Amino acid sequence: MSEMIIVDALSSGIGRRVSSRDSIGCGPRTVAGVLEKNGVGCRIKMAEELLSVRSVDRKFQHLALSAMTMDLPAAKRVISSWRKSRPGGRVLVGGPISSDPSLVMTELRPDVVVIGEGEGTLEELLRKGFLSGETDLSSVKGIAYRRGANPIVTGRRPLLSANQMSDEYIPSITRTVDYPAYQADRVYVEVVRGCSNLRRARLRLPDGRKCSDCGNCDSDDPAARIACPENIPPGCGFCSVPATWGPPRSRSPDAIVEEVRGLLDLGVHRIVLEAPDFLDYMRGNGDVVDPCEPPANLDAIDGLLGSLAVLPQLADGSVHIDIENMKACLLNDEVCDVISRNMKEIRPNIGLETGSQQHMREIGKCGTPADVVRAVRIAKEHGMHPFVYLIYGLPGESEQTVDESVRLMRELDKEGAQRIILYGFRPLPGSAFEQFPTPSLNAPLTRRMLREAERINRAKKAQYVGRVIRGVAAEPSWARHGHTMVYPLADGPMMTVQGGYSPGTVLDVRITDILSPNLVMGEALHSSQ
């Protein structure tokens, strides 16, 4: 029987994850679920694991690799090494990197690139015998492959329905154990796929395209919102989610609860409900294309969170379920009341991107800076710990937009934002801004934003000194011999403590010192397996 290694190269860069080390995404587990459903044995390996060992069990003949564009160097190393030991095995590549199939075919030369949503595509390939011999690939939608020297890209595959996402394609639970510190990692459970922001960026693009103010993005007709005479990809200009995944589709509460229950039974301590916007949950299933209207479906959110809140593992505080992305224009008092009544210590991530209202409109972002300030204030009043993120180096950035962003960071700090997160702009394939250059970290405007965020975050960290935070031991510290990295279960910073603790050990940690804007030192007071 054929068996396959699934390589999680997400955020691995040149070969080792530096950020997001405590994250287990939905993609590789979803691939494993399709393989298990079709009787193909599999294991998941992180790219750095595969690159650090001399050999992998010979029973694995084939490789499936998931990566982002930034992970191209690591992906090349993994596939090159694999080809030397498995010259006859199949190599498939998918994930966000597949938004640019030409790049993948040229640089990585896999047998197949799975483009966009992959469950149905992978299952069709398996059922056609792709792993066991020559297969006619021309009729398989949603892939790129080579015919002789020529790369072929087949037509787009129809998106899965909400029912298919809930009932036909179930992410693997058991393969979560393949991650070395899964007991301490944040395991993402998909709740919503796709995004309701079908607006377009209004900046002139490098190839000359520019929004003509045709009115489609503000139309009451969903079909008109999706159509764009200038062929500008939908959504925020820096993001490829709406173009790749379409409008939001929600998984059923039964499917979500069953997956979370299985992960908790496995020993996972930290669950994150994954969605481009959690507040799109059940606002519609493929037919909602306005990011701010109608309002959030309070009944559906209450039902889902209420079903999760009664799971027995949550009772003693050794397990935490979090919710991340929420659009400010949907986050109101009623929403916060429903969430806080069911879940404690929630840290909503609220996207601001830029503090300039004009700049927000130019990049295709919905809402206003005032919406973000209001959302942070309301979330804080309901006991939440809101994070706000911005992007430096965005197309259209100027001294004025940075002035406004810095002023807004300070206002959000006063209103109770728990942390200001800065991401660097990256031109993603499939996004409106894919042709813009990557900004320099040394640019004066970038340095100014980074300094302000560091100042705010360091002051926030100082408030933790003396407090006791409950966390989960993860892995030995890279920088401090004899220390262990500890991730907070709920609110709190990343910690390092003296001593060696097994992954999954729950610790009460008293914070003793601030080491950096992102890390604190602590002493373990109590531990339990």
N, C-alpha and C positions, 0 to 999 in steps of 0.2 A: 504494500500500500504506500502511495506517495505521502511524504511528509514535508512540511514547509516551515522554515524559520521566518518569523515576522520581525523585521528590524525597525525599531522605533528610533529614527534619527532626528526626531523633532527637537529643535533648539540645540542640536549637537554641534552646529557650526563647523569647525575644522576637525572635530573628533571627540569633543568632550563638553557636556553641558555645564555651563557656568551659572546661568539663570534658569529658573523653573525646574530646579533639580528635584523638587518635591511634587511634581505634577505627573499624573498618569492620565493622558488624554483619552477621548472616546474612540479615536480612529483605529489604533492597533487592536483594541479589544473588539471593535466591530468587525474588522477583518477576520480575527480569530473565530468570532461567532459564525460567520459565513462558512469558514473552513470546517468547523465542527459540525455544522448542520449538514454538510455534504460529505462527511466521513473522511476528511483529510486531517491527519494528525498535525499538530503545530505547537510551537513554543514562541514566546516573545523574548527578544533580546534587545537591550539598548545598544546603540551603535558603539559606544565606548567599550561596552563589555565584549562585543564581537571583535573589536580591533585590538583588545588587550590579551586575547587568548590565541594560542597557536592553532587550535583546531576545534571544530564543532562536531558533535556526534554525527557519524557518517549516515545515520538513518534519514537525515534531512537532506533531500535532494534539491529542493527549490527554495527561492528566496522572494519575499515580498517586502518592499522597503517603503516606509512612509516618512516624508521629509517636507521641509519648507525650502524656498529658494535659497535662503541664507545657509542652509545645510548642505549645499552642493559639494563642498570639499569633503565632508565626512561621507556623504553618499558615494562619491567616486572611490574613496579608499575602501569602503565596505564591499562594493560591487567588484572592484578589481581583485581584492583578496579572495572573494567568493568564486569568481570565474576560474582562478588558478586551481582551486581544489574541487570544483564541481563544473567541469567544462560542458557537460551535457544537461545541466539543470536549467530550469526556467527562472528568469528574473523579471519580476513585476515591480513597477514603481507607481506610487499614488500619493495622495495627500495634497496639501496646498501647492507643492512644487509642480504638480501636473497642470496647473493653470497655464504653464508655458511648455506645451508638449514638444515643441521644436528644440528648446534648450535641453530638455531631458533626453530626447532621442540623440542629440548631437554629443552631449557631454557624458551621459551615462550608458547609452546604447543598451537599454534593457530589451527584453523580448516584447514586452507590452507596457505602455503607459495607460493606467486607468485614470480617466479624466473626470474630475468632479465627484459626484455621488457614486460610490463604488460597489454597493452591495449587490445590486442586480447584475451589474457587469461582471463582477467576479464570479457570481453563481453561474451565469451563462457560460463563461469560459470553462469552469470546472465541468459542467454538464456536457460540454462539447468535447471533452477529453484533452484540453489544452496541455495539461501536465504530463500526459502519457504519450503524445505523438503530434504529428502535424495536424493542424486545424485550420479550416477556412475562417479567417478572421474578418473578412470583408463585410459580413452581415452583423457583426457584433457592434452595437452602438456604444459610444462613449469611450473609445480607445484610440491610441496611436500605436503603429507598428511599422516594420519595414517590409517592403516587398522588393527584394533585390537590394539595390542601393537607394531606393526611393522611400522616404517616410510617407506613410498614409495616415490621415486622421479621419476617422469615421464620424458619422453624424451624431448630434447630441442625443443622449438617452433621456426619455421622459423621466421627470422627477418622481420619486416614490410618493405614494399617498401616505397620509397619517396612519391609516390602518396597517399598511405594509411596514412602516417604521415601528409600529407597536407590536405586531403579531408575527410577522414573517422573518424579520431580521433582528435577532436578539444578541446584543454584545455579550461576549464571553465573560463569565464571572470567574471561572476557575483559572484562567490565564493571567489574572491579576497577580497571582503569586509569583509570576516570572520576574516581577520587578523586585530588586533586592530589598528595598525598604518599604514595601507596599503597605505595611501596617501603619506607617507614619505619613505616607504620602497623601496628597489631595487626589482622590479618585473622582474623575469627572463623570457624571451621569447625564446623558443628553436628555433634555426636556423639550427644547424647541430647536428646529433646524430652519435656517433662512431668516431673513430680516424684512421688516415692514417699511423700511426707509427706501422708497423708490424715487426719491428726488435725485437731481443731478448736480454735479459740480458746475459752477458758472465761470470759472477761470478759463482763459484761453489755453488750450493744450498745446504742447510742442509741435504737433502736426497741423495746427491751425484750426482744429475744431473748437467751437465755442457755442454755449447755449444761446439759442435764438429767442428765448422767452416765448416759446410757442404756447405755453399755458398747460401743457399736458401734465406736468408734475403736480399741479394743483387741481386737476380735474376730478369730478365726482365719479367718473367712469374708470374703473380699475384697468380696463384694456388700454385706455388712453395714457394712464400713468406709466404703464410698462413700455409703451412705444416712445421712441425718441428719434426725430427726424435727423439729428446729427450723429446718431449711433454712439452716444456717450454712455458708458456703462452706468447702471443705476447705483444709488447709494452714495455715501460719503466718498469723495474722490480718492482717498487713500486706501479704501477697503474693497475687497473683491467678493464679500459674502453674498450680497443680493444677486450679482451676476452669476455666481457659481451655484448657489443653493435656492435662489428664488424667494418668493414670499414665505412667511413663517408657516410651518406645519408642526403641530404639537403631538407628542406621544401620549398615549392614554395614561391616566393615573395608575391603573392596575399594572401596566408594564413598568412604569417608573418605580413604584413601590416594591414590586417583586425584585427588580434589579438591586435596589438599595438594600433590601432585606438580605439578599444573597451575599452582598459585599460585606455587610456588617457581620453576618455569620462566619465569614471567612477571616475576620479579624481586622478589617479596615476600620480606622478611627476617624477619618476625615473624608466627608463626601461633599462635593460641590455640584449643585444643580446647574448644568451647563446650558446656556442659550445666548445667542447674540443679544437678546433682550428678554429676560425672564418674564417681563410684564406683557409680552406678546402671547403668553401661554393661553391657548384656547380663545384668543380674540378672534380667531378664524382659522381655517385650515387651508391655506393656499390662496385665500381671496382677500386678505387684508393688506392693502398697499399704501396706507397712510400711517406714519409712525406715531401720530398723536391722537387720532380719532379712529374708531370709538375708544372709550376709556378701557382700562384693564378689566378683565373678566374676574370680578371679585369672588363669585361663587366657585369658579373652577380653581382659582388659586387657594381659596380656603379649604376646598375639598382635598386637594393634593397635599397641602402642607399638614392638614389635620390628620390625614392617613399616615404620614411619615412621623409626625410627632408622637404617636402612640407606640412606635416600635420600642421594644423593651430596652434595647441597648442605649437609648438616649436618656434613660431615667437617672443614671448615676453620674452623668457629666463626663464620662470617659469617651464619649463619641460626640462628634459635632457635625451637623449638616449646615452648609452655608449656601448662600445665593450670591452670585456676583453681578453680572451686567444688568443694569436697569436704566432705561431712558428717563431723563429728568422730566420730560413733558408728561409722562404717565405716572410718575411717582408722587402721589398726593397723600393727604391725611388718611383717607379711607384705605388705600393700599397699605400704608405703613401699619395701620391698626390691625389689618388682617394678618400681615406677616409677623408682626411682633407678638401677636396673641398666640401664634403657633410655634414660632421659632425664636430662640434667644441668641443674642450676640451676633446678629447678622451684619455682614460687612458689604453693603451694596457698592459696586464699582460704577460710578457715574461718569460717563464720558463728556468732557468739556472740549478737549482738543485745542481750543483757542479762546482767549478771553474777549476777543473782538466779535461783536455781533455781526458786523459786515463780513468779517473773515469766515465766520461760521456759515453764512449764507453762500459765500463764494466756493467753499469746499463741499457743499451739499449737505451739511449737518442740519438736523432738525432742531427746533427749539431755539432758545436764547440763553445767554449767560445768566440772566435773571432767573430762568427756570432752574438752572443748576444750583444757584444760591438758595432758592426756595426749597428745592428737594433736599439739600444737605441739612438745612435747618429743621425741616419736618422729620427727616430720618433720625436726627440727633434727639429730637424731642421724644421719639418713640424708643429710645434706648439702643438704636443702631449705631454702627461705627463706619460712617461712609468714607470711601476712598474716592478721590477725584483724579482722573488722569487727563493729561495734556500731551500734545505731540510737538516736539521742537523740529525746526527745519521744514515745516510744511510749505508746499507751494503757496505763494501769496503772502508769506510771512514778511513783516516789515518792522521797523522800529516802533511804529504806532501799535501794531498788533501785539508785539512783545510787551510794550508798556501796559497795555490793557490786560494782558495775561498775568503779568506780575502783580498788578493791582488786584486782580480777581483772586489770585492765589492767597494774597493776604486777607482778603475779605472772607474767603472760604475757611481759612485757618481760624478766624475769629468766630465763624458760625459753627465750628465744630467738626470740620473735616478731619478724619483720623490720620489721613496720609495724603500727600500730593505725589502722584506717580507721573514721571515723565518718560515717554517713549520717543525714540528717534524715528523720524519719517523714513520709510523704506518703500521704494517704488515696486509695488506688487503686481505681478502679471495678472491681467484680467480686470484691473482697477482702472479708473479714469486717469490716475496719475502715474501709470506704469512707465511713461517715457521721461518723467522728471528725474534729475540727478539725486543721488543720496547726499545729504548735507554733511558738512565737516563738523566734527566735535569741537574743533578749535574756532569755529565762527563766533564772533563777539556776541551775537544775539543768542546763540545756543548756550554759550557759557553763562550769560546773564540768567537765563531761565533755570539752568542746572544749579547755579549758586543759590538762587532763591528757594528752590524746592529743597535743597540740602539743608539750608538754614531752618526752614519750617519743620522738616522731618526730624532733624536732630533735636530741636526743642521739644517736639512731641515725645521722642524717645526718652528724654530726660525726665519726663513725668512718670515714667515707669519705675525709676529707681526706688527700691524699697517695697514695691508691690510684689505679690505672689501671683504667678501666672501658671495655669495648668497647660502642660504641653506633652508632646509625644517624641520620644527619642527616635532619631532617624539614622544617622551615619557618623563615623568618626570625622572630626574636624580636619580639614585640609591644612589649616594654618597653625593649629595649636595641638601639639602632640599630647595624647592622653585626655583630650576633651571630646565631647559628643555634641553634635548639632541636635537641637530640640526645636520642633515646630509647634507654635501655639495651637491649641485645639480651637479656640475661638478668638476673641480679641487679644492682640498682643504682638510683639515683635519676634523675629527669629532670634533664637538664643543659643549660646554655647555654655556647657557646664563641664566641670572637671569630672573625670571618671569615664569608664566604659559602660555603656548601657545598650542592651539589645534593641533592635528596631521594634517599635510597638510598645515599649515600656512607657507607661503614663507617669509623668513627673510633675510635682508641684515645685516650681522654681522661684526663688526670690531673686529679683533683679538687683545686681550690685554695681554695674558700671555700663557706660555707653561706649562701645568700641567703634561704631561707625553709624552713618544714618540708617543702615539696614540691619545692624547686628548689635546685640547686647550680651553682656556677661551675666551669669547667674550661678546660684548654688542650689543644688537639689535638696529639698527638704523631705520629700516623701516619694516613693515610687511603688508602682504596682504593675504586674504583667497583664 
